[in-house]
């Protein structure tokens, strides 16, 4: 080996320790910078463990309860709309309230009441057979088409046309009827029924026993038959008397 190569080898040996020391220093600086950057950014292991412990100690937050189905299905309330009032019907709050009087309709309602037995027949179907006029309350008796006797007094109803017994005299019964014509006018008519077949004319009134006997007589079939025969015989006797009087008149000179 020549002298020049030997000098180079010696120079390399002299400079190698310096190079290694400088390299080591650079590595230490890089490591220190890397450790400081991780601590600054919170990427080191100690901070991660402390964060995990804090999360473990914090209480768990419960989720909000779900809304019930009833609230979800509840109908939507409509907004109130104030009605529009005309100006002429708006009331002044400072004026007293006025009483509004409305006309009422008077509806004529028919009289609802039970009908009397003699209101089922017309006056032509009834036969006057007895009159008791000398008592405080005069009474008369009618026979219906079936032959049943009915005792009436003043104010009783009789007939199909709303007839009312207005008066009972010695030999007649006065009945007042109110009928409405086509022109809606009320017309009063008086119908008199006269019968002298069975009449009590004495000053003394009949006793209760006599009245009861008369009522039974008229209610029984036999009594009605006897009374009807007496009426027929009386009616037949009148023409015979008239004929006999006429014959006697013809025989005279």
Phi, psi and omega in degrees: 000139181273179185289324182294315179296326179293322178295322179295320181295320179294320180297321178296319180294325180290322184274345183295319178297325180292319179296318181294324180291320179294323178295320180295321179295320179296320179296320180295320179297319180295319180294319179295319177296321179295319179294319179295323178293322178294320178293324180292323181274357180073031181259004180282164185290328182295317179294324179296320180292321179295321177296321178295322180292322177295320178295325179290323181284333181294136180291150181284134180273122181283144178288150180297143180296148180287145180294136179296158182291331181297320179292327180291325182270001182297137180291151180280125180287133179281145180288140181287130177250121180288127180292151180273118179262131176297157182294331185284344180251004177286131183270138177282121183293345182268356179258148178292153180290141181259138177281121180267120180258117180257139179292138179255143179271124177271103181267121180286114179260138179293147181289121181260112179202157176290137181281147175286159182301323183283353176281357178272352184234153174280165181294332178290340179272351183258147182235122178280121186240344183205146177222132174239102189250349185266022179250173181297320178242099180299146181224157177223157181236132178243148173255131178275174181301335179283340182102012181268138182273141178229128179264130181235159176225179182295131181099347179286155181266145183206144177089169182276344185259026179071034180291148179230134177290113183264334181198144175234114181250191187300316187230017181205157177236126181260129182238130180253124179245144177242116181236147179253128179277188180292332180272016177060024176263142181274131181236130180262134177224141181247127180245127180251132175247122184246133177206129178249017186285317182223101186219140180254107185252357184290162179290328181277135180281162179288146176281170180295323179296318180294321178295319179294321178294320178295319179295316179295323180299317182283336180277335181277149180295319180294318179296320178294324180294316179297319180294320179294321178296321179293324177293318180293320180294323178293322179291324179286329183291327181296313177296325180295319179296321179294322179293319181294323178291326178291321179294321179295325179291325179290330182284344180285147179288000000 
